[in-house]
Amino acid sequence: QARNNKDMHQEELAAVQQTSVHKIEELKQEKNKLEADFQILKNIHAECFSYNELEELRQEFNKLTVKHRELLANKTTIDQMNSKLINQLKVEISQYQESFDKIITKSEDANQISDKQKSLISNKQTEEISKDMKTPSADLSQVCTF
């Protein structure tokens, strides 16, 4: 029985040793993985800004944000002013267009009167020529002077 106990203990010891060897291998693999991850983190950290640099960047970002808001406010004000100026220009252009249209209308009326006068003059000349044609040729010598 002592021998059986001894054999059982040796089997248990062998099983524990095998489990321990397996656990040691797992721990070695985990250690290697952690070392690789640590190296990656070190590399990342080397590329990162220091706290002071980050603080400076944050302050600069805040200044730029304030400046951006000011520029947006100015842009809005300028856009409103431009809109008012454009509307004023439209009104002035409309007024000038109305004045111009009145001048053109007056000019056209003047041209029409002038055309009527020309027509009357032309009719009168035609009448005179017709009269001259009806008179004897002796009277033509009075009309034509050389």
Secondary structure, 3 states (H helix, E strand, C coil): CHHHHHHHHHHHHHHHHHHHHHHHHHHHHHHHHHHHHHHHHHHHHHHCCCHHHHHHHHHHHHHHHHHHHHHHHHHHHHHHHHHHHHHHHHHHHHHHHHHHHHHHHHHHHHHHHHHHHHHHHHHHHHHHHHHHHHCCHHHHHHHCCC
